């Protein structure tokens, strides 16, 4: 399993896409549908209608990477939201790729302490 750098931004395209789409088509979706720059330091994630495949589009200073993961028997837990584009951390993307329903994960709240005692 590969791991992405923790400082990458991750954007999920909420609606399923036609998985015949290649790098150029996905870059156009990023620009026109998501309103983002496909050349920025980020990962753009897309799924198909059956939710058994994910494509990742990444630009790395000299060209695009397109990665595909296909599940043989299961489905990805694609987040539900009213937003057209969701922002995740790379950790959450790894959870999604590993089959974890990130909507069900609950973290401890961030605490702001002013003193030790």
N, C-alpha and C positions, 0 to 999 in steps of 0.2 A: 504494500500500500504506500502510495506517495503522500507527502504532507506539504501543504502550501505554507508559505511564509505567513507569520501571524500578523504582519502589518499590511497585508493586502485588504482592500475593500472587496466585499462580496455583494453582488446584486443578483437577485432572483427575478426572472421574468415570470409573472404569476400565471399567465395563460399558456396552455400547451402550444407548441409550434410543430410545424411539419418537419419531421426529422430527415427529410431529403435535403434540408438546408445545409449549405456548407459555410465556410469561413466568411465569405463575402456577404452572404445572405444574413448570417447572424450579426455581423458588424452593422449592417443596415438596420436590423431590428433594434440593436443597441442605440443607434443614433436617432432613428425616427420614432420608434414605439416607446423606448425607455427614456429618451431625451438625455442620453449620457454619451460620453466620449469613449469609443472603443479602444483608443490608444492610451488611456490612463492606466495607472498601476492598479488593476482591479481584475476580479474574476466575475464573469457573467455566466449565470447558470440558467439552463433551459430544460424543460421536460417535455415528453410526448403526451398524447392524450391518455394512453393507458397507464402512465406513471411508472413504467418499467424501464425507462431509459432517461439518462441525464447527459446533456452535453455542456461542457465548460469551454468558454472562449477566454483566452488570456493573450495579451500582447506583451512581449518581453524585449523591447528596444530594437530588435532586428526583424521581428516577424510575429505572426500569430500562431498560437497553439490551439488546437481543438481536441479536447479529450471527450471520450464517450464511455459511459458505464451502462451496461445492460444487465438487468437482473433476470435470472432464469425462471424463478418461480414466485417472486414476491413483487411488491409495489413500494415505491418511495412514498414517504409521508410528506407530500408537498404542502407547505404551510398555506392555510386559508386566511385571506385578508381582503379587505376592500381596496387596498392599494394595488396599483398596477405593477409596482416595483417594490420589492422588499430588500432591506439591507440586513446582512448577517455578518457575523464574525467568521473568520476562517475555521474556528473551533466548531461553530454551529454548522458550517458547511460539511465538515468532516463527520459530524454526527449524522447529518442528513444522508450522506453517502454511505454511512455504516448502518442505516436503517432505523435510526432513532427518530421518534416523533418529537421534533424540537418544540412544538407547541405544548407538549406535556411536561417538558423539563422545567423545573422550578429551581432557581438559584436562591441562595441567601441574599437578602437585601444588602446594598452597599451601606456601610456604616461610616459615619463621620464622628470621630472622637476628638475631644478637645484636651483631654488630659489622660494620664495613665491611671490615676487613682480614682 
